[in-house]
Amino acid sequence: MVSGVVLQLDILIQLKNRDNLKIITHAHVKKINFENKVAKEVEFWQDNDLKKVQVNKEIILSLGAIGSPQILQVSGIGNAEKLKKLGIDIVHNLNGVGENLHDHLMLRPVYKINGIKSLNKKINSLFGNLMIGLEYIFNRSGPMTMGASQLCMFAKSDSSLELPDLQWHVQPMSMDTLGATKNHEFHAFTPTVSNIKPTSRGHVSIVDKDSRIYAKIKQNYLSTDNDRIIAAKGLKLTRKIIMESKTFKKYTPEEYRPGVHINNDEELVTEASNYAQTIFHPVGTCKMGNDEMSVVDEKLKVRGLDNLRVIDASIMPKITSGNTNAPTIMIAEKGADMILKQ
Ligand SMILES: Cc1cc2nc3c(=O)[nH]c(=O)nc-3n(C[C@H](O)[C@H](O)[C@H](O)COP(=O)(O)OP(=O)(O)OC[C@H]3O[C@@H](n4cnc5c(N)ncnc54)[C@H](O)[C@@H]3O)c2cc1C
């Protein structure tokens, strides 16, 4: 792990010193400027100063599934009717920009346990925090070295499926709202379950032509029957594994939420959706393809324009059935190859 980080830093330092590379930090992209349909210039703020950089060859947008469609839209590329209402000059009508937003939604049931400790009480106490800190300082181990989840599992919601459509990320702790509330005062764990092939689609739409103003993100999670059915199956399978398997029985698990009294599929999903959260895998808003809602072609070039590519998670037409970071790196590698070979 440590050697991997050192290696990456080493590569970064080598890259930083290349003659043909200039890295500008503390910058926020304002927009791309075009001459006719050719991308010519990037405008950006750096410490409140507005600056411009001209391009000889291409502009590569890698601002992620929220940032890339936002910058395209403020630059006049998107649904012309909607952009005109915000006073934006249209460069190219491309209705797919910002559409097709999808993500993995994690449902977060919580199970109380006995006879084994979760991290809840340790994290809640000052002494526990001190011990966590000391363990890290002296042993380089313990909760401070943990990733976001310690256990991952895939399964099929229906045995007739060819491939899994459910993924669990399991955490040895629990709280009402991740990142917003304290851990529970009892020992419990959170086997989050996600439909990894969701069919619900949302969108990213700017609300202002100033790119410093957040775009509106509408996810529309669980808006299709299919997603609600898979969500119910995921919750029930989680319940079955934890409440009925020999392994878990010795810890006398208790379903804190949604609660075993909820059996009806629709009620189960409605209840669990109260504490569902993104697993931070937004994709699809500049999708690659050749239908009229596609934003980039198979070379990741923005359709109908010259000198502009998008290379990030936004180009995925459909989300990968697993975490999105490695696939995004793969997209970047493939994109780099295509640029070098052109
Ligand atoms: C909290 C969190 C945890 C995650 N955990 C995992 C995990 O465990 N495993 C996994 O596989 N994936 C994980 N992911 C998902 C993974 O990080 C993403 O799929 C991946 O980073 C997407 O890469 P990207 O290049 O498309 O976008 P990003 O990595 O989001 O990069 C886009 C960059 O553009 C910048 N940007 C946007 N707009 C502008 C602008 N106007 N001007 C200047 N800069 C701008 C952003 O600040 C950002 O640095 C996690 C994501 C989050 C947020």
The ligand as an SDF file (V2000), in Angstrom:
LIG
                    3D

 53 58  0  0  0  0  0  0  0  0999 V2000
  -16.6450    9.9030   -1.4450 C   0  0  0  0  0  0  0  0  0  0  0  0
  -16.3830    9.0090   -2.6310 C   0  0  0  0  0  0  0  0  0  0  0  0
  -15.9750    7.6990   -2.4130 C   0  0  0  0  0  0  0  0  0  0  0  0
  -15.7510    6.8520   -3.5170 C   0  0  0  0  0  0  0  0  0  0  0  0
  -15.3210    5.5750   -3.2720 N   0  0  0  0  0  0  0  0  0  0  0  0
  -15.0420    4.7760   -4.3140 C   0  0  0  0  0  0  0  0  0  0  0  0
  -14.5070    3.4710   -4.0980 C   0  0  0  0  0  0  0  0  0  0  0  0
  -14.2750    3.0490   -2.9630 O   0  0  0  0  0  0  0  0  0  0  0  0
  -14.2670    2.6880   -5.1870 N   0  0  0  0  0  0  0  0  0  0  0  0
  -14.5120    3.1130   -6.4640 C   0  0  0  0  0  0  0  0  0  0  0  0
  -14.2790    2.3500   -7.4120 O   0  0  0  0  0  0  0  0  0  0  0  0
  -15.0200    4.3400   -6.6860 N   0  0  0  0  0  0  0  0  0  0  0  0
  -15.2740    5.1780   -5.6540 C   0  0  0  0  0  0  0  0  0  0  0  0
  -15.7690    6.4290   -5.8870 N   0  0  0  0  0  0  0  0  0  0  0  0
  -16.0890    6.8030   -7.2670 C   0  0  0  0  0  0  0  0  0  0  0  0
  -14.8680    7.2650   -8.0290 C   0  0  0  0  0  0  0  0  0  0  0  0
  -14.1350    8.2010   -7.2440 O   0  0  0  0  0  0  0  0  0  0  0  0
  -15.3460    7.9320   -9.3450 C   0  0  0  0  0  0  0  0  0  0  0  0
  -16.0460    6.9860  -10.1360 O   0  0  0  0  0  0  0  0  0  0  0  0
  -14.1800    8.4780  -10.1700 C   0  0  0  0  0  0  0  0  0  0  0  0
  -13.3730    9.3470   -9.4130 O   0  0  0  0  0  0  0  0  0  0  0  0
  -14.7310    9.2310  -11.3720 C   0  0  0  0  0  0  0  0  0  0  0  0
  -13.6360    9.8580  -12.0270 O   0  0  0  0  0  0  0  0  0  0  0  0
  -13.8650   11.1180  -12.9480 P   0  0  0  0  0  0  0  0  0  0  0  0
  -12.5380   11.4300  -13.5250 O   0  0  0  0  0  0  0  0  0  0  0  0
  -15.0130   10.8740  -13.8610 O   0  0  0  0  0  0  0  0  0  0  0  0
  -14.3340   12.3070  -11.9870 O   0  0  0  0  0  0  0  0  0  0  0  0
  -13.6640   12.9330  -10.6890 P   0  0  0  0  0  0  0  0  0  0  0  0
  -12.7100   11.9700  -10.0470 O   0  0  0  0  0  0  0  0  0  0  0  0
  -14.8130   13.4500   -9.8800 O   0  0  0  0  0  0  0  0  0  0  0  0
  -12.7800   14.1350  -11.2470 O   0  0  0  0  0  0  0  0  0  0  0  0
  -13.3470   15.3210  -11.7270 C   0  0  0  0  0  0  0  0  0  0  0  0
  -12.5030   16.4850  -11.2610 C   0  0  0  0  0  0  0  0  0  0  0  0
  -12.9080   17.6730  -11.9440 O   0  0  0  0  0  0  0  0  0  0  0  0
  -12.9630   18.7430  -11.0210 C   0  0  0  0  0  0  0  0  0  0  0  0
  -13.8930   19.7580  -11.5480 N   0  0  0  0  0  0  0  0  0  0  0  0
  -15.2150   19.6620  -11.8010 C   0  0  0  0  0  0  0  0  0  0  0  0
  -15.7020   20.7930  -12.3170 N   0  0  0  0  0  0  0  0  0  0  0  0
  -14.6440   21.6490  -12.4070 C   0  0  0  0  0  0  0  0  0  0  0  0
  -14.4890   22.9960  -12.8760 C   0  0  0  0  0  0  0  0  0  0  0  0
  -15.5220   23.7030  -13.3770 N   0  0  0  0  0  0  0  0  0  0  0  0
  -13.2620   23.5590  -12.8410 N   0  0  0  0  0  0  0  0  0  0  0  0
  -12.1820   22.8650  -12.3640 C   0  0  0  0  0  0  0  0  0  0  0  0
  -12.2680   21.5850  -11.9030 N   0  0  0  0  0  0  0  0  0  0  0  0
  -13.4870   20.9930  -11.9240 C   0  0  0  0  0  0  0  0  0  0  0  0
  -13.4280   18.1040   -9.7380 C   0  0  0  0  0  0  0  0  0  0  0  0
  -13.0920   18.9160   -8.6370 O   0  0  0  0  0  0  0  0  0  0  0  0
  -12.6550   16.7870   -9.7750 C   0  0  0  0  0  0  0  0  0  0  0  0
  -11.3800   16.9470   -9.2150 O   0  0  0  0  0  0  0  0  0  0  0  0
  -15.9740    7.3160   -4.8210 C   0  0  0  0  0  0  0  0  0  0  0  0
  -16.3850    8.6380   -5.0310 C   0  0  0  0  0  0  0  0  0  0  0  0
  -16.5640    9.4820   -3.9520 C   0  0  0  0  0  0  0  0  0  0  0  0
  -16.9810   10.9300   -4.1890 C   0  0  0  0  0  0  0  0  0  0  0  0
  1  2  1  0
  2  3  1  0
  2 52  2  0
  3  4  2  0
  4  5  1  0
  4 50  1  0
  5  6  2  0
  6  7  1  0
  6 13  1  0
  7  8  2  0
  7  9  1  0
  9 10  1  0
 10 11  2  0
 10 12  1  0
 12 13  2  0
 13 14  1  0
 14 15  1  0
 14 50  1  0
 15 16  1  0
 16 17  1  0
 16 18  1  0
 18 19  1  0
 18 20  1  0
 20 21  1  0
 20 22  1  0
 22 23  1  0
 23 24  1  0
 24 25  2  0
 24 26  1  0
 24 27  1  0
 27 28  1  0
 28 29  2  0
 28 30  1  0
 28 31  1  0
 31 32  1  0
 32 33  1  0
 33 34  1  0
 33 48  1  0
 34 35  1  0
 35 36  1  0
 35 46  1  0
 36 37  1  0
 36 45  1  0
 37 38  2  0
 38 39  1  0
 39 40  1  0
 39 45  2  0
 40 41  1  0
 40 42  2  0
 42 43  1  0
 43 44  2  0
 44 45  1  0
 46 47  1  0
 46 48  1  0
 48 49  1  0
 50 51  2  0
 51 52  1  0
 52 53  1  0
M  END
$$$$
